[in-house]
Amino acid sequence: MHKGKIAFLLLLVFNYIILVFVVDYGSETDTEGYKVRIEQLQDENKQLKTNNSQLDQEVAHLTTEKDSLSTAISNKATEREQIKTKRDETMDDINGMDNHKLYGFFSNFKADGVNGQSGH
């Protein structure tokens, strides 16, 4: 049992030596590499934040422009409907006219004939 304890202690000492000198060896180099990589990632993160901010501004501008265009389209659609309604009302008025009223309605139009002659 005494030899077992000595062997166990030697094994512990051997493991300690390996951990201290082999595993810890080069950790300063690794740490410097990690620090450089962290700085690179931080710089990249700053650049991405700047790009994200610019894209947010562009999205806000495009959203405003889209809203403006949507309003213009809606206004034009309303205007078009009003023109159609006015046209339909005029057509209904013309359809309801007798010959005398039609002559009066169309006589208000002036038309130039061929070669400057007046057309009737």
Kinemage of the C-alpha trace (Angstrom):
@kinemage 1
@onewidth
@group {chain A} dominant
@subgroup {mainchain}
@vectorlist {calphas} color= white
{ca met a 1} P 0.000 0.000 0.000
{ca his a 2} L 2.924 2.247 0.661
{ca lys a 3} L 4.179 1.795 -2.936
{ca gly a 4} L 0.725 2.691 -4.199
{ca lys a 5} L 0.763 5.975 -2.298
{ca ile a 6} L 4.205 6.832 -3.674
{ca ala a 7} L 3.099 5.947 -7.192
{ca phe a 8} L -0.012 8.072 -6.771
{ca leu a 9} L 2.039 11.041 -5.510
{ca leu a 10} L 4.478 10.659 -8.403
{ca leu a 11} L 1.542 10.585 -10.800
{ca leu a 12} L 0.137 13.777 -9.247
{ca val a 13} L 3.511 15.530 -9.511
{ca phe a 14} L 3.893 14.389 -13.122
{ca asn a 15} L 0.397 15.678 -13.961
{ca tyr a 16} L 1.156 18.987 -12.262
{ca ile a 17} L 4.368 19.385 -14.259
{ca ile a 18} L 2.550 18.620 -17.504
{ca leu a 19} L -0.251 21.062 -16.686
{ca val a 20} L 2.090 23.885 -15.696
{ca phe a 21} L 4.690 23.574 -18.424
{ca val a 22} L 2.953 21.893 -21.344
{ca val a 23} L -0.633 23.110 -21.200
{ca asp a 24} L 0.227 26.629 -20.047
{ca tyr a 25} L 3.069 26.917 -22.539
{ca gly a 26} L 2.268 29.397 -25.275
{ca ser a 27} L -0.810 30.793 -23.543
{ca glu a 28} L 0.607 34.326 -23.846
{ca thr a 29} L 0.794 33.909 -27.618
{ca asp a 30} L -2.770 32.606 -27.710
{ca thr a 31} L -3.952 35.473 -25.517
{ca glu a 32} L -2.388 38.028 -27.874
{ca gly a 33} L -4.048 36.313 -30.827
{ca tyr a 34} L -7.390 36.436 -29.047
{ca lys a 35} L -6.911 40.125 -28.199
{ca val a 36} L -6.148 40.940 -31.843
{ca arg a 37} L -9.172 38.954 -33.003
{ca ile a 38} L -11.404 40.669 -30.425
{ca glu a 39} L -10.211 44.087 -31.650
{ca gln a 40} L -10.921 43.061 -35.257
{ca leu a 41} L -14.402 41.920 -34.305
{ca gln a 42} L -15.036 45.140 -32.380
{ca asp a 43} L -13.976 47.196 -35.417
{ca glu a 44} L -16.192 45.095 -37.656
{ca asn a 45} L -19.062 45.537 -35.198
{ca lys a 46} L -18.628 49.342 -35.293
{ca gln a 47} L -18.656 49.272 -39.090
{ca leu a 48} L -21.794 47.127 -39.114
{ca lys a 49} L -23.502 49.511 -36.684
{ca thr a 50} L -22.647 52.436 -38.977
{ca asn a 51} L -23.986 50.555 -42.008
{ca asn a 52} L -27.112 49.601 -40.074
{ca ser a 53} L -27.711 53.231 -39.119
{ca gln a 54} L -27.339 54.333 -42.739
{ca leu a 55} L -29.734 51.607 -43.871
{ca asp a 56} L -32.248 52.649 -41.207
{ca gln a 57} L -32.134 56.206 -42.543
{ca glu a 58} L -32.604 54.968 -46.103
{ca val a 59} L -35.560 52.803 -45.046
{ca ala a 60} L -37.151 55.798 -43.297
{ca his a 61} L -36.667 57.932 -46.430
{ca leu a 62} L -38.106 55.242 -48.697
{ca thr a 63} L -41.057 54.726 -46.364
{ca thr a 64} L -41.809 58.455 -46.469
{ca glu a 65} L -41.519 58.447 -50.254
{ca lys a 66} L -43.799 55.394 -50.487
{ca asp a 67} L -46.403 57.080 -48.315
{ca ser a 68} L -46.229 60.205 -50.464
{ca leu a 69} L -46.657 58.179 -53.649
{ca ser a 70} L -49.534 56.217 -52.138
{ca thr a 71} L -51.275 59.479 -51.268
{ca ala a 72} L -50.692 60.830 -54.789
{ca ile a 73} L -52.063 57.626 -56.319
{ca ser a 74} L -55.124 57.806 -54.097
{ca asn a 75} L -55.685 61.457 -55.053
{ca lys a 76} L -55.356 60.657 -58.753
{ca ala a 77} L -57.806 57.763 -58.395
{ca thr a 78} L -60.318 60.089 -56.719
{ca glu a 79} L -59.780 62.714 -59.425
{ca arg a 80} L -60.265 60.077 -62.121
{ca glu a 81} L -63.524 58.942 -60.507
{ca gln a 82} L -64.736 62.548 -60.365
{ca ile a 83} L -63.947 63.020 -64.064
{ca lys a 84} L -65.785 59.811 -64.927
{ca thr a 85} L -68.783 60.879 -62.859
{ca lys a 86} L -68.852 64.303 -64.549
{ca arg a 87} L -68.550 62.655 -67.971
{ca asp a 88} L -71.374 60.244 -67.183
{ca glu a 89} L -73.583 63.083 -65.953
{ca thr a 90} L -72.872 65.056 -69.134
{ca met a 91} L -73.633 61.998 -71.247
{ca asp a 92} L -76.905 61.490 -69.351
{ca asp a 93} L -77.773 65.153 -69.924
{ca ile a 94} L -77.043 64.809 -73.658
{ca asn a 95} L -79.083 61.598 -73.872
{ca gly a 96} L -82.063 63.374 -72.335
{ca met a 97} L -82.005 66.332 -74.757
{ca asp a 98} L -84.394 66.779 -77.638
{ca asn a 99} L -83.221 67.955 -81.073
{ca his a 100} L -83.556 71.650 -80.286
{ca lys a 101} L -81.517 71.357 -77.078
{ca leu a 102} L -78.911 69.183 -78.842
{ca tyr a 103} L -78.496 71.824 -81.557
{ca gly a 104} L -78.036 74.483 -78.894
{ca phe a 105} L -75.567 72.334 -76.980
{ca phe a 106} L -73.393 71.474 -79.981
{ca ser a 107} L -73.616 74.918 -81.578
{ca asn a 108} L -71.447 76.232 -78.769
{ca phe a 109} L -68.568 74.221 -80.244
{ca lys a 110} L -66.483 75.938 -82.881
{ca ala a 111} L -64.740 73.883 -85.495
{ca asp a 112} L -62.426 74.963 -88.272
{ca gly a 113} L -63.143 73.420 -91.623
{ca val a 114} L -60.723 72.285 -94.265
{ca asn a 115} L -58.492 75.073 -95.645
{ca gly a 116} L -59.764 77.611 -93.147
{ca gln a 117} L -63.408 77.189 -94.112
{ca ser a 118} L -65.859 77.119 -91.333
{ca gly a 119} L -67.605 73.777 -90.949
{ca his a 120} L -71.340 73.421 -90.239
